[in-house]
Amino acid sequence: MLFLPSLYRHPEFRQGMRDLAPQALGIAAWGLMTGVAMVKSGMGLLASVVMTLMVFAGSSQLAAIPLIVAGAPAWVILATGFCVNLRFVVFSLHLRPYLIHLPLWRRLGHGYMTADVSYVLFTRRFSQPGETPEALLAQEAYLAGNDGLNWFSWVTASLAGVALANGIPPEWGLGFAGILCLLGIQCSLASSRMRILSSMVAGAAAVAAYALPLKLNIVVAIAVAVILCLTVERVRGVE
């Protein structure tokens, strides 16, 4: 997908890479510690490499690793990954109007490579789907450039973590750099009272429901924030 000349030769492809570049170091630090965590937890070298290349989802990897090592049933591992990554269902629904005109294989490619940071940067730059083929191509090129650098930063750093696991202690806490990266982007998007409210409510709900198993506190936080925001908008409409 990224190697389509119509995408990587487009100016928006390079713009997408430039916009993600400031966050690339945080993503790489997070990927590095995920690679270390896989090996330190007892996963074999081959399994760690395969997981890095196929899963491409740091939060679900970190949630699934201890379950895999503990020999948990497959349905528990899959359910955990599903719950942690439910936010991508929301992402895909939002991006559908931007990508629905593409062939299935290209939509699947974007679905695999689009992560939190690239989704946020894309939606911040393009508030509405393009109305012409040229505008739609520009948007896809931007997303491809964004996704490409994001994926490269994560995968190369994660593979480095797998290779250097015995020399990088988890106590360094490099994974926290990825959290700071996402937090910085979230703060930059808090441009309206509704967004600030939804962020505060989601954060409070996630903390309150932290004891739930399978990272279900994330699902609860999303649901509470969405329901509250929809309720507020409906009340405003009635007024």
Secondary structure, DSSP 8 states (H G I E B T S, - for coil): -TT-HHHHTSHHHHHHHHHHHHHHHHHHHHHHHHHHHHHHTT--HHHHHHHHHHT--HHHHHHHHHHHHTT--HHHHHHHHHHHTTHHHHHHHHHHHHHTTS-HHHHHHHHHH--HHHHHHHHHH-SS--SSHHHHHHHHHHHHHHHHHHHHHHHHHHHHHHHTGGGS-GGG-THHHHHHHHHHHHHHH--SHHHHHHHHHHHHHHHHTTTSGGGHHHHHHHHHHHHHHHHHHHHHHH-
